[in-house]
Amino acid sequence: MNILDRFRLDGKTAIVTGASKGIGEAIAYALAEAGANVVVSSRKQEAVDEVARQLKAKGYEALAIAANTGDGDQIRALVEEAIQAFGGIDIIVNNAAANPTFGPIEKTEPWAYDKIMEVNVKGPFELCRLALPEMKKRGGGAVINISSVGGLSPEAQLGIYSVSKAALISLTKVLAKEWGQYGIRANAICPGLIKTKFSQALWSNEQIMKHLSAQLPLSRAGTVEEVAGLALLLASDAGSYCTGAVFTADGGLTV
């Protein structure tokens, strides 16, 4: 098989959470361009409708399903609607995340802790658990969990968020070890400073970027497309021997 053909996802169905913007949207585009049927999911229906509309305008197969990954009933509905629309599930990209608090860990309220863990850890677990029977029927699949460099080394003022991303890495390894027997691979991507709306306060500030760039071997922020390219590798047969791995897309920050 031609190596480029190994990146193709024709006939595959992918669910991408947190896909209305940023990294999630870029991954949805990458998978669709490779031929996958893409279920675009995020909390707001109008937001995912717009992404799906743009994908369809380019001739790609896309379906918009709003779902809060902190809500078990909505996750179940997401899985059921995806199966009904496309006949199965092959790829899951857990990108949706929450971080409603910023500051030292002792100032994190219990409600904020619960929300972070429900969306960032329990949500991906539940989505994978519910999709497992369908992925087994298809003879395998790929799970891609979007963690963070904070999951490798705690980020300042983002204590519980970092804890949740470390837990997501651990969940990835458990899935890889337990589900490899079904032909299901699980890998984690840990982005660093990526140019998204969420991080705009950092990369748009010349003084802050000067300081941050001095810590980065590549001396710049990354783009969402650079994360999406890695996700495509892990979703496709081009990355078929990768499982249980943790990949960084951080410009060398963690070297």
TAKA-V718645 format. One record per residue. N is the residue number from 1. RES is the residue in one small letter. PSI is psi in radians with two decimals (* if undefined). D_LAST is the distance of its C-alpha to the last C-alpha in Angstrom with 1 decimal. Layout:
BEGIN
N|RES|PSI|D_LAST / N|RES|PSI|D_LAST
END
This chain:
BEGIN
1|m|2.37|34.5 / 2|n|2.39|33.0 / 3|i|-0.62|29.2 / 4|l|-0.56|29.6 / 5|d|-0.45|32.1 / 6|r|-0.26|29.6 / 7|f|-0.13|27.9 / 8|r|2.57|31.3 / 9|l|0.47|32.1 / 10|d|2.31|35.8 / 11|g|-0.10|37.8 / 12|k|2.65|34.8 / 13|t|2.27|34.7 / 14|a|2.43|31.6 / 15|i|2.19|31.5 / 16|v|2.03|28.9 / 17|t|2.76|28.9 / 18|g|0.66|28.1 / 19|a|0.19|29.0 / 20|s|-0.19|31.1 / 21|k|3.01|28.4 / 22|g|-2.40|24.8 / 23|i|-0.74|22.4 / 24|g|-0.75|25.2 / 25|e|-0.74|27.6 / 26|a|-0.66|25.4 / 27|i|-0.71|24.9 / 28|a|-0.76|28.6 / 29|y|-0.78|29.4 / 30|a|-0.77|27.1 / 31|l|-0.67|28.7 / 32|a|-0.73|32.2 / 33|e|-0.49|31.8 / 34|a|-0.01|31.0 / 35|g|-0.01|34.3 / 36|a|2.64|33.6 / 37|n|2.16|36.0 / 38|v|2.18|33.8 / 39|v|1.96|34.7 / 40|v|2.09|33.4 / 41|s|2.50|33.3 / 42|s|-3.11|32.7 / 43|r|-0.63|34.9 / 44|k|2.18|37.2 / 45|q|-0.74|39.5 / 46|e|-0.57|40.1 / 47|a|-0.78|36.4 / 48|v|-0.51|35.9 / 49|d|-0.70|39.3 / 50|e|-0.73|38.1 / 51|v|-0.77|35.0 / 52|a|-0.68|37.2 / 53|r|-0.76|39.8 / 54|q|-0.68|37.5 / 55|l|-0.78|36.3 / 56|k|-0.61|39.9 / 57|a|-0.43|40.9 / 58|k|0.06|38.7 / 59|g|0.20|40.4 / 60|y|2.78|37.8 / 61|e|2.13|38.7 / 62|a|2.59|37.5 / 63|l|2.30|38.8 / 64|a|2.15|38.1 / 65|i|1.99|38.3 / 66|a|2.39|37.6 / 67|a|2.37|36.2 / 68|n|2.01|34.7 / 69|t|-0.01|32.1 / 70|g|0.02|33.2 / 71|d|1.97|36.7 / 72|g|-0.69|37.5 / 73|d|-0.68|40.6 / 74|q|-0.59|38.9 / 75|i|-0.74|36.3 / 76|r|-0.76|39.1 / 77|a|-0.65|41.0 / 78|l|-0.82|37.9 / 79|v|-0.81|37.8 / 80|e|-0.73|41.5 / 81|e|-0.63|41.8 / 82|a|-0.76|39.1 / 83|i|-0.75|40.9 / 84|q|-0.68|44.2 / 85|a|-0.71|43.1 / 86|f|-0.01|41.2 / 87|g|-0.01|42.4 / 88|g|-3.08|39.2 / 89|i|2.30|35.4 / 90|d|-0.53|32.8 / 91|i|2.33|29.5 / 92|i|2.23|28.3 / 93|v|1.87|25.5 / 94|n|1.63|25.1 / 95|n|-0.43|23.8 / 96|a|2.42|26.3 / 97|a|2.75|25.0 / 98|a|2.54|26.7 / 99|n|1.43|25.8 / 100|p|0.10|29.1 / 101|t|2.69|28.1 / 102|f|2.20|25.9 / 103|g|-3.03|25.9 / 104|p|2.65|25.7 / 105|i|-0.55|26.1 / 106|e|-0.23|29.6 / 107|k|0.06|30.8 / 108|t|2.11|29.8 / 109|e|2.64|33.2 / 110|p|-0.65|33.9 / 111|w|-0.65|34.7 / 112|a|-0.71|31.3 / 113|y|-0.83|29.6 / 114|d|-0.76|31.9 / 115|k|-0.77|31.3 / 116|i|-0.82|27.5 / 117|m|-0.61|27.7 / 118|e|-0.78|30.5 / 119|v|-0.76|28.9 / 120|n|-0.39|25.2 / 121|v|-0.96|25.9 / 122|k|-0.68|29.7 / 123|g|-0.93|30.1 / 124|p|-0.70|27.6 / 125|f|-0.82|29.2 / 126|e|-0.71|32.6 / 127|l|-0.78|32.1 / 128|c|-0.75|30.7 / 129|r|-0.75|33.5 / 130|l|-0.50|36.2 / 131|a|-0.29|35.0 / 132|l|-0.85|34.7 / 133|p|-0.68|38.4 / 134|e|-0.68|38.3 / 135|m|-0.63|35.1 / 136|k|-0.69|36.8 / 137|k|-0.58|39.9 / 138|r|-0.05|37.9 / 139|g|0.26|36.6 / 140|g|-3.03|33.0 / 141|g|-3.00|30.4 / 142|a|2.32|26.9 / 143|v|2.24|25.3 / 144|i|1.99|22.2 / 145|n|2.16|21.0 / 146|i|1.80|19.2 / 147|s|-2.33|17.1 / 148|s|2.75|14.6 / 149|v|-0.39|11.2 / 150|g|-0.36|13.9 / 151|g|-0.28|14.7 / 152|l|-0.63|11.5 / 153|s|2.09|11.7 / 154|p|2.35|15.1 / 155|e|2.47|15.6 / 156|a|2.35|18.2 / 157|q|0.11|21.7 / 158|l|0.86|20.7 / 159|g|-1.04|21.3 / 160|i|-0.59|23.3 / 161|y|-0.78|21.6 / 162|s|-0.69|18.3 / 163|v|-0.77|20.5 / 164|s|-0.66|22.0 / 165|k|-0.51|18.7 / 166|a|-0.68|17.7 / 167|a|-0.63|21.3 / 168|l|-0.64|20.9 / 169|i|-0.77|18.1 / 170|s|-0.73|20.4 / 171|l|-0.71|23.3 / 172|t|-0.79|21.6 / 173|k|-0.64|21.3 / 174|v|-0.80|24.9 / 175|l|-0.76|26.1 / 176|a|-0.76|24.6 / 177|k|-0.71|26.2 / 178|e|-0.55|29.5 / 179|w|0.01|30.0 / 180|g|-0.54|29.0 / 181|q|-0.35|32.6 / 182|y|0.08|33.7 / 183|g|0.30|31.5 / 184|i|2.19|29.2 / 185|r|2.58|25.5 / 186|a|2.23|23.1 / 187|n|2.75|19.4 / 188|a|2.50|17.2 / 189|i|2.28|15.3 / 190|c|1.65|13.0 / 191|p|2.64|13.4 / 192|g|-2.30|11.9 / 193|l|1.88|14.4 / 194|i|2.46|16.9 / 195|k|1.62|20.3 / 196|t|2.96|22.7 / 197|k|-0.61|25.7 / 198|f|-0.65|24.1 / 199|s|0.21|21.5 / 200|q|-0.57|23.9 / 201|a|-0.44|24.5 / 202|l|-1.00|21.0 / 203|w|-0.27|20.6 / 204|s|-0.12|24.3 / 205|n|1.96|24.3 / 206|e|-0.71|23.8 / 207|q|-0.76|23.2 / 208|i|-0.75|20.6 / 209|m|-0.58|18.8 / 210|k|-0.72|19.0 / 211|h|-0.80|17.2 / 212|l|-0.70|14.5 / 213|s|-0.53|14.1 / 214|a|-0.35|13.5 / 215|q|-0.14|10.2 / 216|l|2.15|9.1 / 217|p|-0.60|8.6 / 218|l|-0.10|11.3 / 219|s|0.56|13.3 / 220|r|2.88|15.0 / 221|a|2.75|15.5 / 222|g|3.02|15.7 / 223|t|2.79|19.0 / 224|v|-0.55|20.6 / 225|e|-0.54|21.5 / 226|e|-0.50|17.9 / 227|v|-0.68|17.6 / 228|a|-0.64|21.1 / 229|g|-0.69|20.6 / 230|l|-0.70|18.1 / 231|a|-0.69|20.7 / 232|l|-0.75|23.4 / 233|l|-0.83|21.8 / 234|l|-0.41|21.6 / 235|a|-0.39|25.1 / 236|s|3.05|26.7 / 237|d|-0.28|27.8 / 238|a|-0.43|25.1 / 239|g|0.52|22.7 / 240|s|-0.22|25.5 / 241|y|0.23|23.8 / 242|c|2.08|20.7 / 243|t|2.55|21.4 / 244|g|0.21|19.8 / 245|a|2.73|16.3 / 246|v|1.97|13.6 / 247|f|2.35|12.1 / 248|t|2.52|9.8 / 249|a|1.32|11.2 / 250|d|0.25|9.3 / 251|g|0.26|9.1 / 252|g|0.16|5.3 / 253|l|-0.72|5.7 / 254|t|0.12|3.8 / 255|v|*|0.0
END
